[in-house]
Amino acid sequence: MEKTRMTIVAVTGIALFFLANYLCRFLLGFTGFVATLIIAAAIAAYMGFSVMRVLQRMPSPAEKSRLLWLYGGFLGALFLAFTVWLFMGEGYDSMVLATLFLHYLPYPVFAHLFLSEGVLERFPGRKNRD
């Protein structure tokens, strides 16, 4: 059952990635690396809060790993496909590659940070606190 719950949290994080980026970048016009950091931190905070609310305990290393691989792997595949699409039209450019990598990196990094024990202890929803 926990596998399903972790998958749902990861899929919800992916959906939030699309919705938050669309809202922030296209509707509000807020772009750049700062927008990436804010969106990545907000999604990671949601994921940490959801894990604590759903499990009501600290997630096991296997559960954290599953969540991070699903979330980070899907976003990595998405960014890789976007990079290939850009390079097919314009050719290889190291600045484009560096920019895309720097815009991808905060998503799994913040997710890993917000799923650490030190941060998860601050979220409500844990039944047996030590």
PyMOL commands that set and color helices and strands:
alter all, ss='L'
color gray80, all
select helices_A, chain A and resi 2-27+33-55+61-90+94-104+106-114+117-120
alter helices_A, ss='H'
color red, helices_A
deselect
rebuild
show_as cartoon
